[in-house]
Amino acid sequence: MKTVLITGSGGPLGVNFSRSLRASGEDLRLIGTDANRWHLPLSLCDKTYCIPLAKSREAYKNALSEIAEKESVDILIPTHPVEVRAIAELRDAGALGAMKTALPETAVLDISDDKAKTQAMLQAAGLPVPRTKLLCTDDDVREAFDDLRVGDGPVWVRGAGAPGLGIGGAALPCRSAGVALAWVEHYDGLGRMAASEYLPGSNLSWMALYSHGTLVASGSRERLEYVLPHVSPSGITGAPAVSRTIESPELAALGERAVEAIAPKPHGVFFVDFKGDNEDRPRITEINGGRCGTTIHFYTEAGCNFPHLLTRLASDGALAPLGDPRSCIAPGQYWVRTLDCGPALVRDSDFNGYPCAGMEVT
């Protein structure tokens, strides 16, 4: 029996990663860690440890080493961007002992964790990205409204880093330079935030696993609604309430080109986010390297268990493509969830089984 250590095991990604491994059919022993003691009871692992934050590098390293020795850990899977970076650095320093992992090169993480760097590299590669301006001065913020605004629409202002690394998130559609300046000031964000043209179209994502440059498996989805949208000024949160699998060769091709633009020989997991422009043509908004998305269990239930594949990749060192790696998941499957409800996997035809009252059926 292999022992897998899952960091952040009490958070959404850690829980969904654990669910996916439980669903794999392989007899695995799961050990969890979390730096938030309130999240420890939510972990689905066989045993869960409270550990220091990853930003306390030495204490974090010592905690992982202690757990690895006590529990005879074979495979280490980080789930948070800060931990992905910390564990990649420990790997580079030869400090993981016998624990195996499957992460991109640290140089690749440096790019994917910096949205401004990512955007510049994708644009240089001729890929479709939103027009973007890094906000280093107050004048940059004002000029963004002259350069990026479409008609009287908003300008999208957000952090240029990954969560926990610089400023991640902090997204707001701003309708005036004054609002944007206040938003940037609130986060002390000059040099760490960016403005982009507002993209009103579909919210799409492409997930993939690579083995030393070879695409092993991939799948696409569209986000339709969000958990607690009223708590976000934009109405968009990091937690989709309704997603559906889609089949889009164009999106898949863009996803592959995007990953390979920042990682000539990609290894591990990546997911690429897109937003549709005024004509709903997908434009690449970010690449996330070294970790799955929080709703990764959706892909597992829909037909492709990325967490199990990633664990096998870490254990075996390499994986062959999974049949046709571009057709791993059937389209038309919905993942429906909200706070304390669900999740439920639903297919198109299933919605027809619910009666309607006081309305026409469409």
Secondary structure per residue as TSV (DSSP state, phi and psi in degrees):
chain	resnum	aa	ss	phi	psi
A	1	M	-	360.0	129.4
A	2	K	E	-85.8	147.5
A	3	T	E	-109.0	124.1
A	4	V	E	-112.7	127.0
A	5	L	E	-98.3	120.4
A	6	I	E	-112.2	116.0
A	7	T	E	-81.8	158.1
A	8	G	T	59.6	35.7
A	9	S	T	-71.3	-12.8
A	10	G	T	-95.9	-0.9
A	11	G	S	-94.3	173.7
A	12	P	H	-56.5	-46.0
A	13	L	H	-68.4	-42.3
A	14	G	H	-60.8	-41.6
A	15	V	H	-66.1	-45.4
A	16	N	H	-69.9	-30.9
A	17	F	H	-65.0	-44.4
A	18	S	H	-63.7	-42.1
A	19	R	H	-58.1	-41.2
A	20	S	H	-66.1	-40.4
A	21	L	H	-67.2	-37.3
A	22	R	H	-63.0	-33.1
A	23	A	T	-81.2	-6.9
A	24	S	T	-72.9	-21.7
A	25	G	-	87.7	-12.6
A	26	E	S	-83.0	140.0
A	27	D	-	-79.9	96.1
A	28	L	E	-116.8	144.1
A	29	R	E	-99.0	123.5
A	30	L	E	-107.0	125.3
A	31	I	E	-113.5	131.3
A	32	G	E	-113.4	157.9
A	33	T	E	-135.5	152.4
A	34	D	E	-156.7	140.3
A	35	A	S	-86.9	-11.9
A	36	N	-	-100.9	110.4
A	37	R	G	-65.9	-24.0
A	38	W	G	-70.1	-21.6
A	39	H	G	-87.0	-11.9
A	40	L	G	-57.0	-41.4
A	41	P	G	-66.7	-15.5
A	42	L	G	-84.2	-14.3
A	43	S	-	-63.9	140.6
A	44	L	-	-100.3	10.1
A	45	C	S	-77.7	163.8
A	46	D	S	-67.3	-32.1
A	47	K	E	-149.3	140.2
A	48	T	E	-130.5	133.8
A	49	Y	E	-109.5	143.5
A	50	C	E	-88.7	127.8
A	51	I	-	-131.3	166.9
A	52	P	-	-67.3	161.0
A	53	L	-	-62.7	148.3
A	54	A	T	-65.2	-24.5
A	55	K	T	-68.3	-19.0
A	56	S	S	-89.3	77.2
A	57	R	H	-54.1	-47.6
A	58	E	H	-67.3	-45.3
A	59	A	H	-64.6	-38.1
A	60	Y	H	-64.4	-46.3
A	61	K	H	-60.5	-44.1
A	62	N	H	-64.3	-37.7
A	63	A	H	-64.1	-45.5
A	64	L	H	-63.0	-40.7
A	65	S	H	-63.9	-40.7
A	66	E	H	-63.8	-44.7
A	67	I	H	-66.0	-41.4
A	68	A	H	-59.1	-39.7
A	69	E	H	-72.5	-43.2
A	70	K	H	-66.5	-38.5
A	71	E	H	-106.3	1.1
A	72	S	T	52.5	55.5
A	73	V	-	-70.8	131.7
A	74	D	-	-95.7	-40.3
A	75	I	E	-130.9	136.9
A	76	L	E	-119.3	123.6
A	77	I	E	-123.5	108.5
A	78	P	-	-83.2	148.4
A	79	T	-	-119.1	-14.0
A	80	H	S	-110.0	145.1
A	81	P	H	-54.2	-38.7
A	82	V	H	-65.7	-39.6
A	83	E	H	-74.0	-34.2
A	84	V	H	-56.9	-48.4
A	85	R	H	-64.2	-44.4
A	86	A	H	-62.1	-43.1
A	87	I	H	-72.9	-33.1
A	88	A	H	-62.3	-40.2
A	89	E	H	-67.3	-40.0
A	90	L	H	-64.7	-38.9
A	91	R	H	-59.7	-46.6
A	92	D	H	-62.8	-31.2
A	93	A	T	-86.3	0.5
A	94	G	T	68.8	30.5
A	95	A	-	-105.0	13.0
A	96	L	S	-94.2	-2.1
A	97	G	T	62.2	-130.9
A	98	A	T	-86.4	-4.7
A	99	M	-	-70.9	135.7
A	100	K	B	-105.9	146.9
A	101	T	-	-142.9	170.9
A	102	A	-	-136.6	84.5
A	103	L	-	-119.7	153.4
A	104	P	-	-63.1	166.7
A	105	E	-	-61.4	149.4
A	106	T	H	-59.7	-35.6
A	107	A	H	-62.4	-33.1
A	108	V	H	-71.0	-41.1
A	109	L	H	-63.3	-35.1
A	110	D	H	-57.8	-35.7
A	111	I	H	-79.0	-49.4
A	112	S	H	-66.6	-25.6
A	113	D	T	-81.8	-3.7
A	114	D	B	-123.4	103.6
A	115	K	H	-63.4	-32.1
A	116	A	H	-67.6	-44.2
A	117	K	H	-62.1	-44.5
A	118	T	H	-58.6	-48.1
A	119	Q	H	-60.9	-41.8
A	120	A	H	-64.3	-41.4
A	121	M	H	-69.9	-38.8
A	122	L	H	-67.3	-40.3
A	123	Q	H	-64.6	-41.1
A	124	A	H	-63.7	-28.4
A	125	A	T	-84.9	2.8
A	126	G	T	78.2	22.2
A	127	L	-	-93.5	152.5
A	128	P	-	-75.9	117.0
A	129	V	-	-132.7	156.5
A	130	P	-	-68.5	145.2
A	131	R	-	-61.9	127.7
A	132	T	E	-136.1	147.0
A	133	K	E	-136.4	124.0
A	134	L	E	-71.4	133.9
A	135	L	E	-97.9	97.3
A	136	C	-	-103.0	-21.8
A	137	T	S	-138.3	166.6
A	138	D	H	-61.4	-34.8
A	139	D	H	-64.2	-34.3
A	140	D	H	-60.6	-39.6
A	141	V	H	-64.7	-45.4
A	142	R	H	-64.7	-42.2
A	143	E	H	-66.5	-27.8
A	144	A	H	-59.7	-34.1
A	145	F	H	-73.3	-27.4
A	146	D	H	-76.4	-37.0
A	147	D	H	-89.5	-31.6
A	148	L	T	-113.3	-17.1
A	149	R	-	-73.2	137.9
A	150	V	-	-107.7	112.5
A	151	G	T	60.5	-133.1
A	152	D	T	-103.0	19.6
A	153	G	-	-73.9	175.3
A	154	P	-	-82.0	170.9
A	155	V	E	-114.4	135.9
A	156	W	E	-86.2	119.8
A	157	V	E	-117.7	128.9
A	158	R	E	-155.8	169.8
A	159	G	E	-67.1	150.3
A	160	A	S	-99.7	6.6
A	161	G	B	-115.1	-169.9
A	162	A	B	-97.7	158.6
A	163	P	T	-53.6	124.7
A	164	G	T	87.5	-9.6
A	165	L	B	-125.4	101.2
A	166	G	S	72.2	-138.4
A	167	I	-	-111.0	116.7
A	168	G	-	-111.9	145.2
A	169	G	-	78.5	-130.0
A	170	A	-	52.7	39.8
A	171	A	-	-88.8	136.2
A	172	L	E	-150.4	127.8
A	173	P	E	-79.0	111.3
A	174	C	E	-101.6	134.2
A	175	R	S	-101.5	1.1
A	176	S	S	-151.6	155.3
A	177	A	H	-63.7	-32.2
A	178	G	H	-62.6	-43.9
A	179	V	H	-64.5	-42.0
A	180	A	H	-63.6	-41.8
A	181	L	H	-62.0	-41.6
A	182	A	H	-66.0	-38.4
A	183	W	H	-64.7	-44.0
A	184	V	H	-65.8	-42.3
A	185	E	H	-62.0	-39.0
A	186	H	H	-56.8	-37.5
A	187	Y	T	-96.4	5.3
A	188	D	T	47.8	51.8
A	189	G	-	-98.1	2.6
A	190	L	T	-59.5	129.2
A	191	G	T	86.0	-9.8
A	192	R	T	-127.4	3.2
A	193	M	E	-128.9	159.1
A	194	A	E	-136.3	156.3
A	195	A	E	-114.5	141.2
A	196	S	E	-135.3	157.1
A	197	E	E	-61.4	143.9
A	198	Y	-	-77.0	130.0
A	199	L	-	-111.9	112.0
A	200	P	-	-89.5	-0.9
A	201	G	S	-85.4	-159.2
A	202	S	-	-62.1	148.1
A	203	N	E	-104.2	109.5
A	204	L	E	-124.0	158.0
A	205	S	E	-147.8	144.1
A	206	W	E	-125.2	125.2
A	207	M	E	-109.1	139.7
A	208	A	E	-150.0	151.3
A	209	L	E	-123.6	131.7
A	210	Y	E	-118.7	149.9
A	211	S	E	-123.6	102.3
A	212	H	T	49.1	47.7
A	213	G	T	94.4	-9.6
A	214	T	E	-101.5	129.0
A	215	L	E	-70.8	122.4
A	216	V	E	-95.7	-43.8
A	217	A	E	-160.3	153.5
A	218	S	E	-158.4	164.1
A	219	G	E	-166.0	155.6
A	220	S	E	-123.7	152.3
A	221	R	E	-149.1	162.9
A	222	E	E	-119.9	134.8
A	223	R	E	-89.3	127.4
A	224	L	E	-108.5	-39.2
A	225	E	E	-141.7	166.8
A	226	Y	E	-127.9	150.3
A	227	V	S	-69.1	129.9
A	228	L	S	48.4	55.4
A	229	P	G	-61.8	-24.2
A	230	H	G	-70.0	-13.7
A	231	V	G	-85.1	-7.4
A	232	S	S	-110.8	133.0
A	233	P	T	-58.7	-29.2
A	234	S	T	-87.1	-12.8
A	235	G	S	81.0	-0.5
A	236	I	-	-115.7	130.0
A	237	T	-	-120.6	174.6
A	238	G	S	-78.3	3.5
A	239	A	S	-123.2	100.8
A	240	P	E	-69.1	136.7
A	241	A	E	-89.4	-32.3
A	242	V	E	-134.2	123.1
A	243	S	E	-129.0	156.9
A	244	R	E	-138.7	144.2
A	245	T	E	-74.7	143.8
A	246	I	E	-133.3	161.5
A	247	E	-	-118.2	113.0
A	248	S	-	-143.2	97.4
A	249	P	H	-55.8	-34.9
A	250	E	H	-63.7	-45.7
A	251	L	H	-64.4	-44.2
A	252	A	H	-61.4	-42.4
A	253	A	H	-64.0	-40.3
A	254	L	H	-65.4	-39.6
A	255	G	H	-60.5	-46.1
A	256	E	H	-62.2	-45.0
A	257	R	H	-64.1	-36.3
A	258	A	H	-65.1	-49.3
A	259	V	H	-61.6	-44.2
A	260	E	H	-72.3	-16.6
A	261	A	H	-72.0	-29.6
A	262	I	H	-104.0	-14.0
A	263	A	-	-141.6	92.7
A	264	P	S	-55.3	-28.3
A	265	K	S	-132.4	73.4
A	266	P	-	-63.8	147.3
A	267	H	-	-144.4	134.5
A	268	G	E	95.7	-157.8
A	269	V	E	-102.1	149.1
A	270	F	E	-143.5	146.7
A	271	F	E	-135.4	138.5
A	272	V	E	-111.7	130.5
A	273	D	E	-102.7	144.9
A	274	F	E	-132.8	154.5
A	275	K	E	-135.5	138.5
A	276	G	E	-76.2	140.8
A	277	D	-	-82.0	-163.8
A	278	N	T	-61.9	-23.2
A	279	E	T	-104.9	13.5
A	280	D	-	61.6	29.1
A	281	R	-	-83.9	130.9
A	282	P	E	-69.0	133.1
A	283	R	E	-121.8	140.5
A	284	I	E	-79.4	124.5
A	285	T	E	-103.9	-28.2
A	286	E	E	-168.2	159.5
A	287	I	E	-124.1	129.8
A	288	N	E	-109.4	117.9
A	289	G	E	-107.1	139.9
A	290	G	S	87.2	2.0
A	291	R	S	-150.7	156.3
A	292	C	-	-85.5	168.3
A	293	G	-	-79.2	163.1
A	294	T	T	-63.9	-30.4
A	295	T	T	-94.9	34.6
A	296	I	H	-61.6	-24.1
A	297	H	H	-64.0	-24.3
A	298	F	H	-58.0	-49.4
A	299	Y	H	-60.5	-37.9
A	300	T	H	-61.2	-50.1
A	301	E	H	-67.4	-28.3
A	302	A	H	-80.8	-10.7
A	303	G	T	132.9	-3.5
A	304	C	-	-138.1	113.1
A	305	N	-	-91.2	82.7
A	306	F	H	-59.8	-42.2
A	307	P	H	-58.2	-41.5
A	308	H	H	-67.7	-40.1
A	309	L	H	-61.2	-42.1
A	310	L	H	-64.5	-39.6
A	311	T	H	-64.6	-41.4
A	312	R	H	-65.1	-38.9
A	313	L	H	-62.0	-43.6
A	314	A	H	-63.4	-41.3
A	315	S	H	-70.9	-46.4
A	316	D	H	-91.1	-18.3
A	317	G	S	90.4	-23.4
A	318	A	-	-158.8	154.8
A	319	L	-	-139.1	145.6
A	320	A	-	-83.9	157.2
A	321	P	-	-56.2	148.1
A	322	L	-	-90.1	88.9
A	323	G	S	58.6	-126.7
A	324	D	S	-88.2	106.8
A	325	P	T	-66.1	-9.2
A	326	R	T	-100.5	1.3
A	327	S	-	-136.5	54.1
A	328	C	-	-88.3	-21.1
A	329	I	S	-132.2	129.6
A	330	A	-	-72.7	141.5
A	331	P	S	-75.1	170.7
A	332	G	S	80.0	21.4
A	333	Q	E	-110.0	134.1
A	334	Y	E	-111.0	143.6
A	335	W	E	-115.7	113.4
A	336	V	E	-116.1	126.9
A	337	R	E	-158.9	161.0
A	338	T	E	-156.7	-173.9
A	339	L	T	-59.9	120.7
A	340	D	T	64.8	11.9
A	341	C	E	-130.1	140.3
A	342	G	E	78.9	-163.9
A	343	P	E	-82.2	162.3
A	344	A	E	-135.6	134.1
A	345	L	E	-92.4	122.8
A	346	V	E	-129.8	140.7
A	347	R	E	-103.3	162.0
A	348	D	G	-47.8	-48.6
A	349	S	G	-68.0	-24.3
A	350	D	G	-63.7	-30.9
A	351	F	G	-65.7	-23.1
A	352	N	G	-70.4	-14.9
A	353	G	G	-81.6	-2.2
A	354	Y	S	-99.9	122.9
A	355	P	-	-69.9	155.2
A	356	C	-	-118.5	151.4
A	357	A	-	-138.0	137.2
A	358	G	S	72.1	19.0
A	359	M	S	-156.4	156.2
A	360	E	-	-82.4	142.0
A	361	V	-	-83.4	127.6
A	362	T	-	-111.3	360.0
